[in-house]
Amino acid sequence: MSRASEPDWREDLLGERYEQATLPLGTDDEGEVVATLVRHRPRFRLRLTPGAAADCDVLYVHGWSDYFFQTELAEFWADAGARFYALDLRKYGRSLRDGQTPGFVTTLSTYDADIAAALAAMGRPLDRPQPARPLILLGHSTGGLTLSLWAARHPGVASALILNSPWLEFQASRIGREAVTPLIDLSARVDPRGGLPNVDLGFYTRAVAVEEGGEWEYDRAWRPQRGFPASAAWLSGVLAAHARVAAGIDVGAPVLTLLSKRTTILARWSEEMRSSDSVLVVDEMAERALRLGPSVTVERIDGALHDVFLSRPEVRRDAFARVTRWLRGFAPA
């Protein structure tokens, strides 16, 4: 990347060890569209042995109604020897502008432009030969679905794909997805931004937010109590992505999928939601993960939340240990 095209890095809201760069993506019918890339600037440390991800680039993509705030995740990758970057997609978090519909796209392939801009800012433009540094893609929930399909469309770019509770199938299973898809598609054509009933009762937030007994502080405007209102056109795009995964794709790299051991989806609060996935049916995700390519590892973690890296400390330590073990086995570096 030439100096003239280098991004304008500025201190991020996470503090002095984090910087952000705004990535212009043009305009749409709601105005200026941008993505935001965040990078971690680790302290110097003398290493006697290389980390499990030595000299790798890691690009993290968040899920629905979310943005990057997980500093512990960045520090794990820095300790493993990687350069860590996180992308707030268009109309999420740092990239959300006044007057925009949060998270709104009609197809997940729209994010190809966001990912391409992020890779260019990382010194890995897609229109040039890729550097020798391996690229590890890390996606949570809808971000995991997005990155899986992106990797399948861009074979040979990523050296490894790590998925944190990826949303690979509709919660009501394939039969439910096939039943509702024609109705959602019709609604998307008639009123693309038309709102859908909100089925998020706020239980996942209760398990995560420090104000409600969880551990984590974050911007509640960027990660609302009951999530952003979902639109028909957005859900239509997600259901189409689920159908492509169900048919089988090849992401072109080894895959590690991290999931909770259990699902607890109820119409009322249960304390079990503090130690299980209260968003997705993990057995469905485990099965769908096997359709991402010929080399897939699934790790089921007892006590994990939907975002495995927001679980209790001992569960996070377990998850990080499993990632390290997998990295040393597949050795993308």
C-alpha positions as CSV (number, residue, x, y, z in Angstrom):
1,M,0.0,0.0,0.0
2,S,1.4,3.4,-0.9
3,R,1.9,6.1,1.7
4,A,-0.8,8.2,0.0
5,S,-3.4,5.5,0.5
6,E,-2.5,4.7,4.1
7,P,-5.5,5.0,6.5
8,D,-5.7,7.9,9.0
9,W,-5.2,6.1,12.3
10,R,-6.5,7.9,15.4
11,E,-6.8,6.9,19.1
12,D,-9.8,4.7,19.6
13,L,-12.4,5.0,22.4
14,L,-10.9,1.8,24.0
15,G,-7.7,3.7,25.0
16,E,-4.1,4.3,24.1
17,R,-3.4,0.8,22.9
18,Y,-6.1,0.9,20.3
19,E,-6.4,3.0,17.1
20,Q,-9.2,3.3,14.6
21,A,-9.4,4.3,11.0
22,T,-12.5,5.3,9.1
23,L,-12.9,3.5,5.7
24,P,-15.1,5.3,3.2
25,L,-17.5,3.1,1.3
26,G,-19.4,5.7,-0.8
27,T,-23.1,6.5,-0.3
28,D,-26.5,4.9,-0.3
29,D,-30.0,6.2,0.1
30,E,-29.3,7.0,3.7
31,G,-26.2,9.0,3.0
32,E,-22.5,8.5,3.7
33,V,-21.5,4.8,4.3
34,V,-18.3,3.9,6.2
35,A,-16.7,1.0,8.0
36,T,-14.3,1.4,10.9
37,L,-11.2,-0.7,11.4
38,V,-9.7,-0.9,14.9
39,R,-6.2,-2.2,15.6
40,H,-4.4,-3.2,18.8
41,R,-1.0,-1.8,19.4
42,P,0.6,-4.2,21.9
43,R,3.4,-3.4,24.3
44,F,6.8,-4.7,23.3
45,R,7.7,-8.0,24.9
46,L,10.7,-10.3,24.5
47,R,9.7,-13.7,23.2
48,L,11.8,-16.8,23.8
49,T,9.5,-19.0,21.7
50,P,7.1,-17.9,18.9
51,G,3.4,-17.6,19.8
52,A,0.8,-19.9,18.3
53,A,-0.2,-17.2,15.8
54,A,3.3,-15.7,15.3
55,D,3.4,-13.2,12.4
56,C,-0.3,-13.7,11.5
57,D,-2.9,-11.1,10.7
58,V,-6.3,-11.6,12.5
59,L,-9.4,-9.8,11.3
60,Y,-12.4,-10.0,13.7
61,V,-16.0,-9.3,12.6
62,H,-18.8,-8.9,15.1
63,G,-22.4,-10.1,15.1
64,W,-25.9,-8.6,14.8
65,S,-26.6,-5.6,17.2
66,D,-22.9,-5.5,18.1
67,Y,-19.5,-3.9,17.7
68,F,-16.0,-4.5,18.8
69,F,-15.2,-3.8,22.5
70,Q,-13.6,-7.1,23.6
71,T,-10.1,-5.9,24.6
72,E,-9.3,-9.3,26.3
73,L,-9.7,-10.9,22.9
74,A,-7.3,-8.5,21.3
75,E,-4.7,-9.1,24.0
76,F,-5.0,-12.9,23.6
77,W,-4.1,-12.6,19.9
78,A,-1.3,-10.2,20.7
79,D,0.2,-12.6,23.2
80,A,-0.1,-15.3,20.5
81,G,2.1,-13.1,18.3
82,A,-0.6,-11.9,15.9
83,R,-1.5,-8.5,14.6
84,F,-5.1,-8.0,15.7
85,Y,-7.7,-5.9,13.8
86,A,-11.4,-5.7,14.4
87,L,-14.0,-4.3,11.9
88,D,-17.1,-2.4,12.8
89,L,-19.2,-3.0,9.7
90,R,-21.2,-0.3,8.0
91,K,-24.1,1.0,10.1
92,Y,-22.8,-0.7,13.3
93,G,-21.0,0.7,16.3
94,R,-18.3,3.3,15.3
95,S,-19.6,3.2,11.7
96,L,-23.3,4.1,12.5
97,R,-24.2,7.5,11.3
98,D,-27.3,9.7,12.2
99,G,-30.3,8.8,10.1
100,Q,-29.1,5.3,9.2
101,T,-31.0,2.1,9.8
102,P,-28.8,0.1,12.2
103,G,-27.3,-3.0,10.5
104,F,-29.4,-2.7,7.4
105,V,-28.2,-4.5,4.3
106,T,-30.2,-6.7,1.9
107,T,-27.5,-9.2,1.3
108,L,-24.5,-10.2,3.3
109,S,-22.3,-9.9,0.2
110,T,-22.7,-6.2,0.6
111,Y,-20.0,-6.5,3.2
112,D,-17.5,-7.6,0.6
113,A,-16.7,-3.9,0.2
114,D,-16.2,-3.5,4.0
115,I,-13.9,-6.5,4.2
116,A,-11.9,-5.5,1.1
117,A,-11.4,-2.0,2.6
118,A,-10.3,-3.5,5.9
119,L,-7.8,-5.8,4.2
120,A,-6.4,-2.9,2.2
121,A,-5.9,-0.9,5.3
122,M,-4.1,-3.9,6.9
123,G,-1.7,-4.0,3.9
124,R,-3.4,-6.9,2.2
125,P,-5.3,-5.4,-0.8
126,L,-7.1,-8.0,-2.7
127,D,-6.0,-6.7,-6.1
128,R,-2.4,-7.4,-5.3
129,P,-0.4,-10.5,-4.4
130,Q,-1.1,-11.5,-0.8
131,P,1.7,-11.1,1.7
132,A,3.4,-14.1,3.2
133,R,1.8,-13.4,6.6
134,P,-1.1,-15.8,7.1
135,L,-4.6,-14.3,7.5
136,I,-6.9,-15.7,10.2
137,L,-10.6,-14.6,9.9
138,L,-12.5,-14.6,13.2
139,G,-16.2,-14.1,13.2
140,H,-19.0,-14.1,15.8
141,S,-22.6,-15.0,15.1
142,T,-23.8,-13.2,12.0
143,G,-20.1,-12.2,11.5
144,G,-19.2,-15.9,11.4
145,L,-21.9,-16.4,8.7
146,T,-20.6,-13.4,6.7
147,L,-17.0,-14.5,6.8
148,S,-17.8,-18.1,5.9
149,L,-19.5,-17.0,2.7
150,W,-16.8,-14.4,2.0
151,A,-14.1,-17.0,2.4
152,A,-15.9,-19.4,0.0
153,R,-16.1,-16.6,-2.6
154,H,-12.4,-15.7,-2.1
155,P,-10.5,-19.0,-1.9
156,G,-6.9,-18.9,-1.0
157,V,-7.0,-15.5,0.8
158,A,-7.5,-16.8,4.4
159,S,-5.3,-19.4,6.0
160,A,-7.7,-20.2,8.8
161,L,-11.3,-19.5,9.8
162,I,-12.3,-19.3,13.5
163,L,-16.0,-19.1,14.2
164,N,-17.5,-18.0,17.6
165,S,-21.1,-19.3,17.8
166,P,-21.7,-18.7,14.1
167,W,-25.3,-18.1,13.0
168,L,-25.3,-20.8,10.3
169,E,-29.0,-21.8,10.4
170,F,-32.3,-20.2,11.3
171,Q,-33.4,-20.9,14.9
172,A,-36.4,-22.8,13.8
173,S,-34.2,-25.2,11.7
174,R,-34.2,-25.8,8.0
175,I,-37.9,-26.7,7.9
176,G,-38.8,-23.5,9.6
177,R,-36.5,-21.5,7.4
178,E,-38.0,-23.0,4.2
179,A,-41.5,-22.3,5.5
180,V,-41.0,-18.6,6.4
181,T,-38.7,-17.6,3.5
182,P,-41.4,-17.0,0.9
183,L,-43.3,-14.8,3.4
184,I,-40.2,-12.8,4.4
185,D,-39.1,-12.5,0.7
186,L,-42.5,-11.0,-0.2
187,S,-42.4,-8.6,2.8
188,A,-38.9,-7.6,1.7
189,R,-40.1,-6.7,-1.8
190,V,-43.2,-4.8,-0.5
191,D,-41.5,-2.9,2.4
192,P,-37.7,-3.6,2.6
193,R,-37.2,-1.7,5.9
194,G,-40.5,-2.9,7.3
195,G,-40.0,-4.0,10.9
196,L,-40.4,-7.5,12.1
197,P,-41.7,-8.6,15.6
198,N,-38.9,-8.4,18.1
199,V,-38.4,-11.8,19.7
200,D,-35.4,-10.7,21.7
201,L,-36.5,-10.5,25.3
202,G,-33.3,-9.1,26.6
203,F,-32.1,-12.2,28.4
204,Y,-28.8,-12.4,26.6
205,T,-28.0,-8.8,27.7
206,R,-28.9,-9.8,31.2
207,A,-26.3,-12.5,31.1
208,V,-23.6,-10.1,29.7
209,A,-24.1,-6.6,30.9
210,V,-22.4,-5.6,34.2
211,E,-25.5,-3.6,35.2
212,E,-27.5,-6.9,35.2
213,G,-25.1,-9.3,36.7
214,G,-22.7,-9.9,33.8
215,E,-19.1,-8.7,33.5
216,W,-19.0,-6.4,30.6
217,E,-19.4,-2.6,30.1
218,Y,-20.2,-1.4,26.6
219,D,-22.2,1.3,24.7
220,R,-25.8,0.3,25.1
221,A,-26.7,2.5,22.1
222,W,-24.5,0.4,19.9
223,R,-25.5,-2.9,21.6
224,P,-29.1,-2.4,22.7
225,Q,-30.9,-4.3,25.5
226,R,-33.2,-6.1,23.0
227,G,-31.1,-5.7,19.8
228,F,-31.8,-3.5,16.8
229,P,-35.2,-3.8,15.1
230,A,-34.8,-6.4,12.3
231,S,-36.2,-5.6,8.8
232,A,-37.7,-7.9,6.3
233,A,-35.0,-7.3,3.6
234,W,-32.2,-7.9,6.1
235,L,-33.7,-11.2,7.3
236,S,-34.4,-12.2,3.7
237,G,-30.6,-11.8,3.0
238,V,-29.7,-13.8,6.1
239,L,-32.1,-16.6,5.2
240,A,-30.6,-16.8,1.7
241,A,-27.1,-17.1,3.3
242,H,-28.4,-19.9,5.6
243,A,-29.7,-21.7,2.5
244,R,-26.2,-21.5,0.8
245,V,-24.5,-22.9,3.9
246,A,-27.1,-25.7,4.1
247,A,-26.3,-26.7,0.5
248,G,-22.6,-26.9,1.4
249,I,-19.7,-24.5,0.7
250,D,-16.0,-24.7,0.9
251,V,-14.3,-21.9,2.7
252,G,-10.9,-23.1,1.4
253,A,-9.2,-23.2,4.9
254,P,-9.3,-25.2,8.1
255,V,-12.2,-24.2,10.3
256,L,-12.5,-24.0,14.1
257,T,-16.0,-23.6,15.5
258,L,-16.5,-22.7,19.1
259,L,-19.9,-23.4,20.6
260,S,-21.5,-23.6,24.0
261,K,-22.3,-27.1,25.2
262,R,-26.0,-26.2,25.8
263,T,-28.8,-24.0,24.5
264,T,-31.3,-22.4,26.8
265,I,-34.0,-20.6,24.8
266,L,-37.1,-19.9,26.9
267,A,-39.9,-17.3,27.2
268,R,-38.8,-16.5,30.7
269,W,-35.5,-15.8,32.4
270,S,-33.5,-18.7,33.8
271,E,-30.2,-18.5,35.6
272,E,-29.0,-21.2,33.2
273,M,-28.8,-18.5,30.6
274,R,-25.6,-17.3,32.4
275,S,-23.9,-20.5,31.3
276,S,-25.4,-21.5,28.0
277,D,-26.3,-20.1,24.6
278,S,-29.6,-18.2,24.9
279,V,-29.6,-17.1,21.2
280,L,-28.9,-20.0,18.9
281,V,-29.5,-23.8,18.9
282,V,-26.0,-25.0,19.3
283,D,-26.7,-28.6,18.0
284,E,-27.9,-27.1,14.7
285,M,-24.8,-24.9,14.5
286,A,-22.5,-27.8,15.1
287,E,-24.1,-29.8,12.3
288,R,-24.1,-26.8,9.9
289,A,-20.4,-26.1,10.6
290,L,-19.6,-29.5,9.0
291,R,-20.9,-28.1,5.7
292,L,-18.2,-25.4,5.5
293,G,-15.5,-27.6,4.0
294,P,-13.5,-30.8,4.4
295,S,-11.5,-29.7,7.5
296,V,-13.7,-28.6,10.4
297,T,-13.1,-28.8,14.1
298,V,-16.0,-28.2,16.5
299,E,-15.3,-27.4,20.2
300,R,-18.3,-27.6,22.6
301,I,-17.5,-25.5,25.7
302,D,-19.3,-26.2,29.0
303,G,-20.6,-23.0,30.5
304,A,-20.2,-20.8,27.4
305,L,-22.5,-17.9,26.5
306,H,-23.5,-17.1,22.9
307,D,-20.4,-15.0,22.6
308,V,-17.9,-17.6,24.0
309,F,-15.4,-14.8,24.8
310,L,-17.9,-13.0,27.1
311,S,-18.4,-16.1,29.3
312,R,-17.2,-16.4,32.9
313,P,-13.4,-16.1,33.3
314,E,-12.8,-19.9,33.7
315,V,-14.8,-20.5,30.5
316,R,-12.9,-17.9,28.6
317,R,-9.6,-19.5,29.7
318,D,-10.8,-22.8,28.5
319,A,-11.8,-21.3,25.1
320,F,-8.5,-19.5,24.7
321,A,-6.6,-22.7,25.5
322,R,-8.6,-24.6,22.9
323,V,-7.9,-22.0,20.3
324,T,-4.2,-22.1,21.1
325,R,-4.2,-25.9,20.8
326,W,-5.9,-25.8,17.5
327,L,-3.5,-23.1,16.2
328,R,-0.5,-25.2,17.1
329,G,-2.0,-28.2,15.4
330,F,-2.9,-26.5,12.1
331,A,0.1,-24.1,12.4
332,P,-1.2,-21.4,10.0
333,A,1.9,-19.4,10.8
